[in-house]
Amino acid sequence: MKSEKENECCPPFDPSLWDDKLFEWNNKLFIKDKVRTFLFMPLNFGKVVRRLDKKLKANGADFSEAVCLSDHTSKWNMDIYVSLNKEINDPSLKRFNGSFYSKVYEGDFKDTGKWCSDYETFTNAKGYNIKKMYMWYTTCPKCAKKYGKNYTVILSEVGEKV
């Protein structure tokens, strides 16, 4: 019989650590990959994450922080940026620098459009200018069902309004 830890696909998410927070990132490490999508729905997300996990482990790194940012570049593709705990020699390594504002939403993915609209309104009211927006789907559908919550973090690089 497997323990709860062995059955854990996605770690539990604590929204209080990410809701209405401003982060200053200086060379925060991420590794980038691409996920195929159909009308924005990921088709091979799990396969890509497993491939990244294998690559990181082979280099003595991991994504223990479990931050996985999605950039929907079209209806057919999304770039993902997975945080890692140490630098590796890989051309897909990216560094995030600057101010990043996050807000947490909970519910069905069909509400993503509403969340994005709310996020833009909320961010503008705080006096931030959105430079680049990312989505962080904190759990897979199976784990969201297990935990009873489906949290999504909208995070963007922000600058102050001029």
Helices and strands as residue ranges (DSSP letters): H 4-7, G 15-17, E 21-38, E 41-42, H 45-58, E 68-74, E 77-83, E 93-106, G 109-111, H 112-125, E 128-137, H 141-147, E 151-160
